[in-house]
Structures are given as C-alpha cells and as structure tokens.
C-alpha cells in the first residue's frame, strides 16, 4: 500500500472526522535559532509537568490495536492494512512520548501519547476510543526540538481555564491543554505550555549529545536544543563519548536499520514499539 493511502487511513484511525489530511509539508528550518538559550534540561523545559503517568511499550501496542479495531468496516481496510496502521500508530506514539510532545508524525494530534494510550485503554466503546485523539492545527509544528508555530502562522491566544482559543482573523481553533498535560497560556504561541524551542549554548554547540540525568540533550544543525527522555520507555541515558539512550529490553528486530514488520501468531500481534518487540492480543487484525 502506498504511504499516501496509509496517511489517509491513519487520519481516520486516530480521530473520528474523516478529514483527508496527512502530515503537512516539512517545515523550513528557521534562519537563526529561536527561543531562549538553554544549557540543561530544566532550562530547555522550565514548565515541565509533574503529572504525566508512566507508559510502556506494551500499553502503546495494546492501544494502537484497539484503535485499529474501531475503524469502521465500511472503510474497507484489509487486515494487512490494519496492521500497517498499528505499526504507524506505535511508531508515532513511542517517538512522541520520548520527545515529550503531542502526537506527531503521520498525523498531528493535541494529545500526548500518555493521554492517548490511557484514554484508549479505558474507553468503553468505539466512539469513546476515537474521541481519545483530536486534530491539532497544522500551524502548530512539533518535533524533537519542541513545539512552535509554522513560519507563516500567527495566532492570538485566550484562555478559559485550560481550554486555549487560538484566533487568526475570523478563524478560531481550540485546544484542551490538559490532553497534553499542559496548561493554557496566553503568552504561549501554541496556546498551551508545550515544550517550546530553545537555543543551544556554546557548550552544547561544541559537545553535541549529552546526558542530563536520563534526558539526552543535543544540538541540531540549526543550533536548536533537541530533547529525548530515555527513561520514558524504560531506558537510561549513558554518556560514553556522546550521550545515548540505552534500554535493557532492546531487541535487534527493532534497533537495526531495517525494523521488522509486525507479525501475527494466531490472534496475537508482535511488533516494534520504539526499541522493544512486544506482543498484544489482536483478534481484529490477526490472523491473516
């Protein structure tokens, strides 16, 4: 199946409205570093929340399988396509969890992976399952460096509790910041206290990837601070030359250049979730 078709399927997979939207065009790199200079993890994210629940690779797999099971039959996806969608869901959730950003990748969502997974696992029916993810405005761009507005976007922000209303002329969108374990902030360009971009200090520019506890900090080619929480999925940051995430349960099927595709055995699905090879009960997508 072509990647475009998978994008369209995944956009329905994670949210109820059947909007033909995939990942937006790649955002140009800013001409110069944006955000305040940060020399450590605390400065890279001074508003880091303390109420984010733990998450495991197996929970991610189980949630992505449940989401696939709730795609309406009339969409016409065969089981191979559903498994491909589970793989994409698991990849995006693991990536976004470690980068401490709302779900990003093939789709852009308001929810951090931890909210999405817990909501899905607790959902009582498919309507509740699909409501666990809501579409984030394409203008809010998130990746390893954090979240910011795309270069051609501008919003004014107002808050009603933790609901952010972002306005651009006559158009408005809303974000429930609690779904990202954040608060509404009228001084935030994204409307919520997401992890914002920060600029590398001189030490960071010289040393590159380094450990600050279990946070792997880096300095990308645009001199923006990159952020990866190695402990989010059970790893640790180890400094052996350059800082690197190390996992006790790393599986070569998931850490090699060519990751293994998901596999059915009876009604169970095994797949890569980040570094780990996990198995989940999946009668809706297995067997063939």
Backbone as numpy.savetxt, mean C-alpha at the origin, in Angstrom:
# Nx Ny Nz CAx CAy CAz Cx Cy Cz
-3.25 -13.14 -19.50 -4.09 -11.94 -19.50 -3.22 -10.70 -19.50
-3.63 -9.68 -20.27 -2.85 -8.46 -20.33 -2.96 -7.68 -19.03
-1.88 -6.93 -18.74 -1.84 -6.16 -17.49 -2.99 -5.16 -17.42
-3.36 -4.57 -18.58 -4.46 -3.60 -18.56 -5.74 -4.23 -18.04
-6.01 -5.44 -18.50 -7.22 -6.12 -18.05 -7.16 -6.41 -16.56
-5.97 -6.75 -16.07 -5.83 -7.01 -14.65 -6.06 -5.74 -13.85
-5.60 -4.61 -14.38 -5.84 -3.35 -13.68 -7.33 -3.09 -13.54
-8.05 -3.27 -14.60 -9.49 -3.02 -14.55 -10.16 -3.99 -13.60
-9.73 -5.25 -13.62 -10.31 -6.21 -12.71 -10.00 -5.88 -11.27
-8.77 -5.45 -11.00 -8.39 -5.16 -9.63 -9.11 -3.92 -9.12
-9.40 -2.96 -10.01 -10.12 -1.78 -9.53 -11.51 -2.16 -9.04
-12.14 -3.14 -9.66 -13.44 -3.61 -9.17 -13.24 -4.52 -7.96
-12.17 -5.27 -7.98 -11.81 -6.21 -6.93 -11.75 -5.54 -5.56
-11.23 -4.33 -5.50 -11.00 -3.69 -4.21 -12.03 -2.63 -3.85
-12.93 -2.30 -4.73 -13.93 -1.29 -4.38 -15.17 -1.50 -5.25
-16.32 -1.22 -4.70 -17.57 -1.56 -5.37 -17.80 -0.83 -6.68
-17.66 0.49 -6.77 -17.98 1.14 -8.03 -17.12 0.62 -9.17
-17.73 0.26 -10.28 -17.00 -0.31 -11.42 -16.44 0.83 -12.26
-15.39 1.43 -11.75 -14.78 2.57 -12.43 -13.58 2.05 -13.20
-13.49 2.39 -14.46 -12.39 1.89 -15.29 -11.15 2.70 -15.00
-10.51 2.36 -13.89 -9.32 3.12 -13.52 -8.22 2.17 -13.10
-7.07 2.36 -13.66 -5.90 1.61 -13.23 -4.94 2.58 -12.60
-3.66 2.23 -12.54 -2.69 3.13 -11.97 -2.50 4.32 -12.90
-2.45 5.51 -12.35 -2.27 6.70 -13.16 -0.85 6.72 -13.71
-0.65 7.60 -14.67 0.67 7.74 -15.26 1.70 8.06 -14.18
2.92 7.57 -14.38 3.98 7.78 -13.40 4.20 9.27 -13.17
4.31 9.63 -11.92 4.47 11.04 -11.55 5.91 11.47 -11.79
6.12 12.62 -12.46 7.49 13.10 -12.67 8.21 13.36 -11.35
9.50 13.13 -11.34 10.31 13.43 -10.16 10.41 14.94 -9.98
10.19 15.45 -8.76 10.34 16.90 -8.55 11.72 17.39 -8.94
11.79 18.63 -9.41 13.06 19.19 -9.86 14.06 19.31 -8.72
13.58 19.48 -7.51 14.44 19.56 -6.33 13.72 18.90 -5.17
14.45 18.45 -4.14 13.81 17.74 -3.02 12.73 18.59 -2.37
11.62 17.94 -2.00 10.55 18.66 -1.33 10.42 18.15 0.10
9.84 18.97 0.95 9.66 18.61 2.35 10.83 19.04 3.21
10.64 18.97 4.54 11.73 19.34 5.46 12.85 18.32 5.44
14.03 18.74 5.78 15.17 17.82 5.88 14.97 16.88 7.06
15.24 15.59 6.85 15.08 14.59 7.91 16.35 13.75 8.00
16.89 13.67 9.21 18.11 12.89 9.40 17.84 11.53 10.01
16.60 11.29 10.52 16.29 10.00 11.14 14.80 9.69 10.92
14.38 8.53 11.43 13.00 8.09 11.20 11.99 9.03 11.86
12.32 9.53 13.04 11.39 10.43 13.74 11.17 11.71 12.95
12.22 12.24 12.35 12.08 13.47 11.57 11.42 13.18 10.22
11.60 11.96 9.71 10.96 11.60 8.44 9.46 11.43 8.62
9.01 11.15 9.84 7.58 11.01 10.09 7.25 11.43 11.51
7.24 12.74 11.77 7.02 13.21 13.14 5.62 12.93 13.66
4.65 12.67 12.75 3.27 12.41 13.18 2.92 10.92 13.05
3.92 10.07 13.19 3.67 8.64 13.06 2.67 8.16 14.11
1.60 7.47 13.69 0.59 7.02 14.66 1.09 5.84 15.49
0.49 5.67 16.65 0.89 4.57 17.54 -0.20 3.50 17.63
-1.29 3.68 16.86 -2.43 2.77 17.00 -2.59 1.83 15.81
-1.53 1.63 15.03 -1.61 0.76 13.86 -1.45 -0.69 14.32
-2.43 -1.56 14.05 -2.34 -2.95 14.52 -1.28 -3.73 13.76
-0.86 -4.83 14.35 0.09 -5.69 13.66 -0.58 -6.36 12.47
0.21 -6.87 11.59 -0.31 -7.52 10.38 0.64 -8.64 10.02
0.13 -9.68 9.41 0.98 -10.81 8.99 0.76 -11.09 7.52
1.73 -11.76 6.92 1.61 -12.14 5.51 0.41 -13.05 5.31
0.16 -13.95 6.24 -0.99 -14.87 6.09 -2.30 -14.10 6.13
-2.42 -13.11 7.00 -3.65 -12.30 7.05 -3.87 -11.57 5.73
-2.79 -11.05 5.14 -2.91 -10.39 3.84 -3.44 -11.36 2.80
-2.87 -12.56 2.76 -3.31 -13.57 1.79 -4.78 -13.90 1.99
-5.19 -14.10 3.23 -6.59 -14.45 3.51 -7.53 -13.33 3.08
-7.15 -12.08 3.35 -8.00 -10.95 2.97 -8.11 -10.83 1.46
-7.01 -11.02 0.75 -7.04 -10.89 -0.71 -7.87 -12.01 -1.33
-7.83 -13.19 -0.76 -8.67 -14.29 -1.25 -10.15 -13.95 -1.04
-10.49 -13.41 0.13 -11.88 -13.05 0.40 -12.37 -11.97 -0.56
-11.49 -11.01 -0.87 -11.88 -9.99 -1.83 -12.16 -10.61 -3.20
-11.31 -11.54 -3.62 -11.52 -12.21 -4.91 -12.83 -12.97 -4.93
-13.16 -13.60 -3.81 -14.39 -14.39 -3.72 -15.63 -13.51 -3.86
-15.49 -12.20 -3.62 -16.63 -11.29 -3.68 -16.75 -10.56 -5.01
-15.94 -10.91 -5.99 -16.14 -10.35 -7.32 -17.38 -11.00 -7.92
-18.36 -10.23 -8.36 -19.59 -10.82 -8.89 -19.31 -11.75 -10.07
-20.04 -12.83 -10.12 -19.84 -13.83 -11.18 -20.04 -13.22 -12.56
-20.93 -12.22 -12.67 -21.19 -11.63 -13.98 -20.00 -10.88 -14.55
-18.98 -10.62 -13.73 -17.77 -10.02 -14.27 -17.03 -11.00 -15.19
-17.31 -12.29 -15.03 -16.80 -13.28 -15.97 -15.35 -13.66 -15.79
-14.77 -13.42 -14.62 -13.38 -13.80 -14.40 -13.26 -15.29 -14.15
-12.33 -15.95 -14.86 -12.07 -17.35 -14.57 -11.15 -17.45 -13.36
-10.94 -18.66 -12.88 -10.18 -18.83 -11.63 -8.72 -18.42 -11.78
-8.15 -18.63 -12.95 -6.76 -18.18 -13.16 -6.67 -16.66 -13.01
-7.61 -15.94 -13.58 -7.62 -14.49 -13.44 -7.81 -14.07 -11.99
-8.69 -14.76 -11.28 -8.89 -14.44 -9.86 -7.61 -14.65 -9.07
-6.87 -15.69 -9.38 -5.60 -15.92 -8.67 -4.60 -14.81 -9.01
-4.58 -14.37 -10.27 -3.71 -13.26 -10.62 -4.07 -12.00 -9.83
-5.36 -11.77 -9.65 -5.81 -10.62 -8.87 -5.40 -10.75 -7.41
-5.47 -11.97 -6.87 -5.02 -12.19 -5.49 -3.53 -11.87 -5.38
-2.74 -12.31 -6.36 -1.30 -12.01 -6.35 -1.06 -10.50 -6.33
-1.78 -9.75 -7.17 -1.61 -8.30 -7.23 -2.02 -7.65 -5.91
-3.14 -8.08 -5.38 -3.63 -7.55 -4.10 -2.59 -7.78 -3.00
-2.05 -8.99 -2.94 -1.07 -9.32 -1.90 0.21 -8.51 -2.06
0.64 -8.34 -3.30 1.85 -7.54 -3.54 1.65 -6.11 -3.08
0.53 -5.50 -3.51 0.28 -4.10 -3.15 0.15 -3.93 -1.64
-0.53 -4.87 -0.97 -0.73 -4.74 0.47 0.58 -4.87 1.23
1.42 -5.84 0.84 2.71 -6.01 1.53 3.61 -4.81 1.29
3.70 -4.36 0.05 4.53 -3.19 -0.28 4.07 -1.98 0.51
2.77 -1.71 0.49 2.25 -0.51 1.14 2.37 -0.57 2.65
2.21 -1.78 3.23 2.33 -1.91 4.68 3.73 -1.53 5.14
4.75 -2.04 4.46 6.12 -1.75 4.88 6.51 -0.30 4.62
5.91 0.32 3.62 6.22 1.73 3.34 5.36 2.69 4.13
4.42 2.14 4.91 3.55 2.96 5.77 2.80 4.00 4.97
2.22 3.56 3.85 1.41 4.44 3.02 0.07 3.75 2.75
-0.92 4.52 2.34 -2.18 3.92 1.94 -1.95 3.03 0.73
-2.84 2.07 0.51 -2.67 1.09 -0.56 -2.37 1.79 -1.88
-1.26 1.36 -2.49 -0.79 1.98 -3.73 -0.20 0.89 -4.61
-0.19 1.13 -5.88 0.32 0.16 -6.84 -0.56 0.16 -8.05
-1.26 -0.95 -8.31 -2.18 -0.99 -9.44 -3.43 -0.17 -9.18
-3.74 0.05 -7.91 -4.88 0.88 -7.55 -4.47 1.83 -6.44
-5.21 2.90 -6.28 -4.92 3.90 -5.27 -6.09 3.94 -4.29
-5.84 3.60 -3.03 -6.91 3.54 -2.05 -6.61 4.44 -0.86
-7.67 4.82 -0.12 -7.51 5.65 1.07 -7.00 4.86 2.26
-7.15 3.54 2.23 -6.88 2.70 3.40 -5.44 2.23 3.44
-4.86 2.23 4.63 -3.62 1.51 4.82 -3.92 0.01 4.83
-2.92 -0.79 4.54 -3.12 -2.23 4.41 -3.69 -2.84 5.68
-3.27 -2.34 6.83 -3.73 -2.91 8.09 -5.23 -2.73 8.27
-5.74 -1.57 7.89 -7.19 -1.35 7.97 -7.91 -2.25 6.98
-7.44 -2.26 5.75 -8.05 -3.06 4.69 -8.13 -4.53 5.06
-7.04 -5.08 5.59 -6.99 -6.50 5.94 -7.94 -6.80 7.10
-7.87 -6.03 8.17 -8.72 -6.30 9.33 -10.19 -6.14 8.96
-10.52 -5.09 8.21 -11.90 -4.85 7.78 -12.41 -6.04 6.96
-11.59 -6.52 6.03 -11.99 -7.64 5.18 -12.20 -8.90 5.99
-11.29 -9.19 6.91 -11.40 -10.41 7.70 -12.60 -10.37 8.65
-13.04 -9.16 9.02 -14.18 -9.02 9.92 -15.50 -8.86 9.19
-15.47 -8.68 7.88 -16.70 -8.39 7.13 -17.66 -9.56 7.17
-18.96 -9.24 7.26 -19.98 -10.28 7.39 -20.55 -10.73 6.06
-20.37 -9.91 5.00 -20.87 -10.29 3.69 -20.07 -9.55 2.63
-20.40 -9.80 1.36 -19.60 -9.21 0.28 -19.77 -7.70 0.17
-20.94 -7.17 0.51 -21.09 -5.71 0.50 -20.13 -5.07 1.50
-20.05 -5.65 2.68 -19.13 -5.13 3.69 -17.68 -5.34 3.26
-17.40 -6.45 2.60 -16.04 -6.73 2.13 -15.59 -5.68 1.12
-16.45 -5.40 0.16 -16.08 -4.42 -0.87 -15.97 -3.01 -0.31
-16.69 -2.74 0.77 -16.64 -1.40 1.37 -15.34 -1.17 2.15
-14.49 -2.18 2.25 -13.24 -2.05 3.00 -12.18 -1.25 2.26
-12.46 -0.89 1.02 -11.51 -0.08 0.25 -12.26 1.00 -0.50
-11.77 2.22 -0.43 -12.38 3.35 -1.11 -11.33 4.03 -1.96
-11.77 4.56 -3.08 -10.84 5.10 -4.05 -10.20 6.40 -3.57
-8.89 6.47 -3.65 -8.16 7.69 -3.32 -8.05 8.54 -4.58
-8.18 9.86 -4.43 -8.01 10.71 -5.61 -6.66 10.47 -6.28
-6.67 10.39 -7.61 -5.42 10.17 -8.35 -4.41 11.27 -8.08
-4.89 12.45 -7.68 -3.97 13.57 -7.44 -3.09 13.35 -6.22
-3.48 12.43 -5.33 -2.66 12.13 -4.14 -1.76 10.95 -4.48
-0.50 11.20 -4.54 0.50 10.25 -5.01 1.30 9.73 -3.82
1.34 8.41 -3.66 2.07 7.80 -2.55 3.03 6.73 -3.07
4.20 6.69 -2.49 5.18 5.66 -2.79 6.18 5.59 -1.65
7.35 4.98 -1.88 8.29 4.73 -0.79 8.75 6.01 -0.10
8.74 7.12 -0.83 9.18 8.39 -0.24 8.09 9.05 0.60
6.85 8.56 0.50 5.75 9.14 1.26 4.59 9.53 0.35
3.80 10.50 0.77 2.64 10.95 0.00 2.74 12.45 -0.25
2.29 12.84 -1.42 2.26 14.25 -1.80 1.20 14.44 -2.87
0.98 15.68 -3.26 0.10 15.96 -4.39 0.90 15.89 -5.68
0.25 15.43 -6.72 0.89 15.47 -8.03 1.18 16.91 -8.41
2.14 17.07 -9.31 2.68 18.39 -9.60 1.63 19.38 -10.09
0.61 18.89 -10.81 -0.38 19.80 -11.38 -1.64 19.92 -10.53
-1.60 19.44 -9.28 -2.78 19.43 -8.43 -2.67 20.47 -7.31
-3.82 20.95 -6.88 -3.87 21.89 -5.76 -5.23 21.76 -5.08
-5.24 21.57 -3.77 -6.47 21.44 -3.00 -6.48 22.44 -1.86
-7.67 22.88 -1.50 -7.87 23.50 -0.19 -8.52 22.43 0.69
-8.16 22.41 1.97 -8.59 21.34 2.86 -9.40 21.91 4.01
-10.53 21.24 4.31 -11.28 21.56 5.52 -11.55 20.25 6.26
-11.67 20.34 7.57 -11.84 19.16 8.40 -13.18 19.18 9.14
-13.81 18.02 9.19 -14.96 17.80 10.06 -14.65 16.53 10.83
-14.11 16.72 12.03 -13.57 15.57 12.75 -12.39 15.01 11.98
-12.43 13.71 11.67 -11.35 13.08 10.92 -11.69 12.92 9.44
-12.76 13.57 8.98 -13.11 13.56 7.57 -12.52 14.80 6.91
-11.68 14.59 5.93 -11.07 15.69 5.19 -11.84 15.93 3.91
-12.19 17.18 3.66 -12.80 17.57 2.40 -11.77 18.36 1.62
-11.42 17.87 0.44 -10.43 18.50 -0.41 -11.15 19.13 -1.59
-10.95 20.41 -1.78 -11.68 21.15 -2.80 -10.72 21.75 -3.82
-11.14 21.64 -5.08 -10.42 22.28 -6.18 -11.48 22.89 -7.08
-11.70 24.18 -6.94 -12.78 24.83 -7.67 -14.12 24.31 -7.18
-14.95 23.85 -8.13 -16.27 23.34 -7.77 -16.26 21.86 -7.43
-15.14 21.21 -7.57 -15.04 19.77 -7.32 -14.51 19.51 -5.91
-15.13 18.56 -5.23 -14.67 18.17 -3.89 -14.58 16.66 -3.79
-13.64 16.21 -2.99 -13.54 14.79 -2.64 -13.33 14.72 -1.14
-13.68 13.58 -0.57 -13.51 13.40 0.87 -12.62 12.20 1.15
-11.89 12.28 2.25 -11.10 11.17 2.75 -11.42 10.97 4.23
-11.68 9.73 4.60 -11.81 9.37 6.01 -10.42 9.01 6.50
-9.78 9.95 7.20 -8.38 9.78 7.58 -8.17 8.61 8.53
-9.22 8.20 9.27 -9.04 7.09 10.20 -8.70 5.80 9.47
-9.07 5.70 8.20 -8.77 4.49 7.43 -7.27 4.40 7.11
-6.56 5.48 7.29 -5.11 5.48 7.14 -4.42 5.64 8.50
-5.18 5.43 9.59 -4.67 5.63 10.95 -4.07 7.02 11.08
-4.77 7.98 10.49 -4.30 9.36 10.48 -5.40 10.27 10.99
-5.11 11.54 11.07 -6.07 12.56 11.46 -6.21 13.56 10.33
-7.34 14.22 10.31 -7.51 15.29 9.32 -6.62 16.46 9.71
-6.02 17.07 8.72 -5.15 18.22 8.97 -5.30 19.21 7.83
-5.75 20.43 8.17 -5.92 21.45 7.14 -4.59 21.97 6.63
-3.51 21.65 7.31 -2.19 22.07 6.84 -1.51 21.00 5.99
-2.17 19.84 5.84 -1.61 18.76 5.03 -2.14 18.86 3.61
-1.27 18.76 2.62 -1.71 18.86 1.23 -2.55 17.66 0.83
-2.43 16.54 1.55 -3.24 15.35 1.25 -4.50 15.28 2.10
-4.70 16.24 2.99 -5.88 16.28 3.85 -5.74 15.49 5.13
-4.82 14.55 5.17 -4.62 13.70 6.35 -3.15 13.73 6.76
-2.88 13.27 7.97 -1.50 13.24 8.45 -0.79 12.00 7.93
-0.83 11.83 6.59 -0.05 10.77 5.95 1.43 11.06 6.15
2.25 10.04 5.93 3.69 10.29 5.92 4.02 11.13 4.69
4.50 12.33 4.92 4.80 13.26 3.84 6.25 13.06 3.35
6.56 13.66 2.23 7.92 13.64 1.70 8.86 14.41 2.62
10.10 13.97 2.69 11.14 14.71 3.39 12.43 14.62 2.58
13.30 15.57 2.80 14.54 15.67 2.04 15.70 15.07 2.82
16.66 14.50 2.10 17.83 13.89 2.74 18.75 14.96 3.32
19.36 14.63 4.45 20.42 15.50 4.96 21.74 15.08 4.30
22.82 15.77 4.60 24.09 15.50 3.95 24.60 14.10 4.28
24.37 13.64 5.53 24.81 12.29 5.90 24.05 11.25 5.10
22.74 11.44 4.99 21.93 10.51 4.23 22.33 10.44 2.77
22.67 11.57 2.19 23.09 11.59 0.79 24.39 10.83 0.59
25.24 10.81 1.61 26.53 10.14 1.48 26.44 8.64 1.81
25.62 8.29 2.81 25.64 6.91 3.29 24.60 6.02 2.63
23.53 6.58 2.09 22.51 5.75 1.45 21.71 4.96 2.48
21.33 3.71 2.14 20.47 2.93 3.02 21.14 2.66 4.35
20.37 2.87 5.43 20.90 2.69 6.77 19.74 2.35 7.70
20.05 1.76 8.83 19.02 1.34 9.78 18.84 2.38 10.89
17.60 2.65 11.20 17.24 3.42 12.39 16.26 2.54 13.13
16.77 1.72 14.06 15.96 0.66 14.64 15.62 -0.33 13.53
14.33 -0.65 13.37 13.92 -1.54 12.29 13.42 -0.80 11.05
13.65 0.51 11.03 13.30 1.30 9.85 14.53 1.41 8.95
14.36 1.01 7.69 15.43 1.20 6.72 15.20 2.52 6.01
16.08 3.46 6.27 16.02 4.77 5.62 16.98 4.78 4.43
16.59 5.46 3.40 17.45 5.59 2.25 17.38 7.00 1.70
18.10 7.22 0.63 18.10 8.52 -0.04 18.06 8.22 -1.53
16.94 8.54 -2.18 16.79 8.15 -3.58 17.52 9.12 -4.49
17.38 8.90 -5.79 18.11 9.71 -6.75 17.71 11.16 -6.78
16.55 11.47 -6.21 16.10 12.87 -6.14 16.39 13.46 -4.77
17.18 12.75 -3.96 17.52 13.19 -2.60 16.30 13.32 -1.70
15.34 12.42 -1.91 14.20 12.29 -1.00 14.43 11.08 -0.09
13.98 11.20 1.16 14.15 10.11 2.12 13.16 8.98 1.80
13.69 7.78 1.60 12.83 6.60 1.46 12.70 5.92 2.82
11.59 5.21 3.02 11.23 4.71 4.35 10.64 3.32 4.18
11.21 2.35 4.90 10.67 0.99 4.86 10.75 0.38 6.26
9.62 -0.01 6.78 9.53 -0.59 8.12 9.72 -2.10 8.01
10.94 -2.55 8.23 11.25 -3.98 8.09 10.47 -4.82 9.09
10.13 -4.26 10.25 9.44 -5.01 11.28 7.97 -5.18 11.04
7.41 -4.46 10.07 5.96 -4.51 9.83 5.50 -5.91 9.47
6.32 -6.66 8.71 5.98 -8.03 8.33 6.96 -9.03 8.93
7.42 -8.73 10.15 8.20 -9.69 10.91 9.68 -9.71 10.66
10.21 -8.69 10.00 11.65 -8.65 9.74 12.37 -7.71 10.68
13.63 -7.49 10.38 14.45 -6.55 11.13 15.38 -5.86 10.15
15.83 -4.68 10.52 16.80 -3.97 9.70 18.19 -4.27 10.23
19.06 -4.73 9.36 20.43 -5.08 9.76 21.41 -4.30 8.92
22.39 -3.73 9.62 23.39 -2.90 8.97 24.62 -3.74 8.70
24.81 -4.11 7.46 26.00 -4.85 7.04 26.48 -4.17 5.77
27.17 -3.05 5.98 27.43 -2.17 4.86 26.21 -1.29 4.69
25.38 -1.59 3.70 24.12 -0.87 3.54 23.05 -1.53 4.39
22.12 -0.74 4.91 21.02 -1.30 5.69 20.11 -2.14 4.81
19.61 -3.25 5.35 18.74 -4.14 4.58 17.72 -4.79 5.49
16.53 -5.07 4.93 15.51 -5.82 5.66 15.85 -7.30 5.61
15.84 -7.94 6.77 16.15 -9.37 6.88 14.97 -10.05 7.56
14.54 -11.19 7.00 13.36 -11.89 7.51 13.69 -13.34 7.87
13.29 -13.77 9.07 13.57 -15.16 9.45 12.81 -16.17 8.61
11.67 -15.78 8.03 10.87 -16.71 7.23 10.95 -16.42 5.74
12.03 -15.77 5.29 12.18 -15.47 3.87 12.24 -16.76 3.06
11.56 -16.78 1.94 11.49 -17.96 1.09 12.05 -17.60 -0.29
12.93 -18.45 -0.81 13.57 -18.14 -2.08 12.55 -18.03 -3.22
11.41 -18.67 -3.08 10.38 -18.54 -4.11 9.87 -17.11 -4.21
10.08 -16.35 -3.15 9.56 -14.98 -3.10 10.66 -13.92 -3.11
11.89 -14.32 -2.94 12.99 -13.35 -2.85 13.89 -13.37 -4.07
13.70 -14.33 -4.97 14.52 -14.39 -6.18 14.01 -13.34 -7.17
14.76 -13.12 -8.24 14.37 -12.12 -9.24 13.03 -12.46 -9.88
12.75 -13.74 -10.05 11.49 -14.19 -10.63 10.65 -14.85 -9.54
9.69 -14.12 -9.00 8.86 -14.67 -7.94 7.95 -15.76 -8.48
7.71 -16.77 -7.66 6.83 -17.86 -8.05 5.40 -17.36 -8.14
4.65 -17.88 -9.11 3.23 -17.55 -9.21 2.47 -18.35 -8.17
1.28 -17.88 -7.82 0.46 -18.60 -6.85 0.11 -19.98 -7.38
-0.09 -20.92 -6.45 -0.32 -22.31 -6.81 -1.46 -22.89 -5.99
-2.32 -23.68 -6.62 -3.41 -24.36 -5.94 -3.00 -25.78 -5.56
-3.42 -26.18 -4.40 -3.35 -27.58 -3.99 -4.67 -27.88 -3.30
-5.55 -28.60 -4.01 -6.91 -28.77 -3.52 -7.58 -27.42 -3.47
-8.21 -27.10 -2.35 -8.88 -25.80 -2.23 -8.02 -24.80 -1.46
-6.71 -25.00 -1.44 -5.78 -24.08 -0.78 -4.92 -23.39 -1.83
-4.63 -22.12 -1.58 -3.79 -21.32 -2.47 -2.52 -20.93 -1.74
-1.37 -21.21 -2.35 -0.08 -20.76 -1.82 0.46 -19.66 -2.72
1.01 -18.64 -2.11 1.47 -17.48 -2.87 2.51 -16.69 -2.09
3.19 -15.80 -2.81 4.14 -14.88 -2.18 3.39 -13.67 -1.64
3.68 -13.35 -0.39 3.23 -12.09 0.21 4.49 -11.41 0.73
4.98 -10.45 -0.04 6.27 -9.88 0.29 7.35 -10.94 0.16
8.07 -11.18 1.24 9.17 -12.13 1.26 8.71 -13.56 1.56
7.48 -13.73 2.02 7.03 -15.01 2.60 6.14 -15.79 1.64
6.23 -17.11 1.72 5.38 -18.03 0.97 4.34 -18.55 1.95
3.08 -18.21 1.72 2.02 -18.54 2.67 0.89 -19.27 1.96
0.06 -19.93 2.76 -1.05 -20.70 2.23 -2.34 -20.27 2.91
-3.39 -20.13 2.10 -4.70 -19.73 2.60 -5.77 -20.63 1.98
-6.81 -20.89 2.73 -7.95 -21.62 2.19 -8.63 -20.73 1.15
-8.86 -21.30 -0.05 -9.35 -20.45 -1.13 -10.27 -21.22 -2.08
-11.41 -21.72 -1.60 -12.28 -22.50 -2.48 -12.85 -21.71 -3.65
-12.87 -20.38 -3.56 -13.41 -19.58 -4.66 -12.45 -19.46 -5.83
-11.16 -19.70 -5.60 -10.18 -19.56 -6.68 -9.42 -20.86 -6.95
-9.57 -21.85 -6.09 -8.95 -23.16 -6.26 -10.02 -24.24 -6.11
-9.89 -25.39 -6.77 -8.82 -25.75 -7.70 -9.06 -25.11 -9.05
-8.36 -25.62 -10.07 -8.51 -25.09 -11.43 -9.98 -25.18 -11.84
